[in-house]
Amino acid sequence: MTLPDPARLFFVCGPTASGKSARALDLARELDGEIVNADAFQLYRKVEVLTAAPPAEDRKQVSHHLYGVLDPIQPIDAMGYLRLVIPKITEIVDRGKTPILVGGSGLYLKFLSHGPSPLPPGDPILRAELDALPLSTLVDRLREIDPVEAARTALANRRYVSRALEVCLLAGVPCSSLRDDWEQATQTRSASLRGIVLSPPRGELHQRISQRTRAMLDGGAIEEVASLGETAPGLEKAIGLREIRRHLAGEISRDDCADLIDAATRQYAKRQESWFRREHWLQPA
């Protein structure tokens, strides 16, 4: 799976309720672009209000892609997102347009901007074997197999040591070489990436979150959740879904539901802000 030329893309990132959709519309006009979803929850149909997907009037102004393309029961991860988005980006670029990637799902954006990590996924059988060994034995083996990684690993942290050793054994090469090669490739690709991150003042962002929560509840999110059946594990994490279900079950009032959604959204926004601060190639908007 070949990643698209980073110089042909433009990213609009930021925490939830920061105004990404509106800014993307302006940039699409400015850059002769088309908007592509990079939000994990907005991939799903039947939850447009709950997930604050762009409204129909915005989609009439500029072409939007990958919004509401999955059934609520369909699972997806970051690799699955890449399989969806790369053909769409290629199609847009072939038409001479600029793909404008909009979203706040850090891992999805990271996979697209820099590609998936080269580290192999965990292996339950090998992990069980390593868990059965004392930490001192794991440290000795890591120092023997990959002294570079051992020197930069917190050796008192069993999880870190075990994971580094697991990577060495599964990949057949030192974990340090995989990490260093990945870091170099990431720096090279970052030099060509273009994008902005929206960072409203904390008080303003919290006000926007509160306003959006009330508009969501008034605008049909409760009805959306009431009509949903079984949902995929990824969609289950959408903020508001659990809270509205509790309200529908009579466990909490509508006001309490709104307050809980506000609190969860603020916490999520804080995590998003931390994520985007690490992406130094993004320019403050």
Secondary structure as UniProt FT lines:
FT   HELIX           6..8
FT   STRAND          10..13
FT   TURN            16..17
FT   HELIX           20..31
FT   STRAND          33..37
FT   HELIX           41..43
FT   TURN            48..52
FT   HELIX           56..61
FT   STRAND          64..65
FT   TURN            72..73
FT   HELIX           78..94
FT   TURN            95..96
FT   STRAND          98..103
FT   HELIX           106..114
FT   HELIX           124..131
FT   HELIX           135..145
FT   HELIX           147..151
FT   TURN            155..156
FT   HELIX           158..171
FT   HELIX           175..190
FT   TURN            191..192
FT   STRAND          195..197
FT   HELIX           202..218
FT   TURN            219..220
FT   HELIX           221..227
FT   HELIX           233..236
FT   TURN            239..240
FT   HELIX           241..248
FT   TURN            249..250
FT   HELIX           254..277
FT   TURN            280..281
FT   STRAND          283..284
//
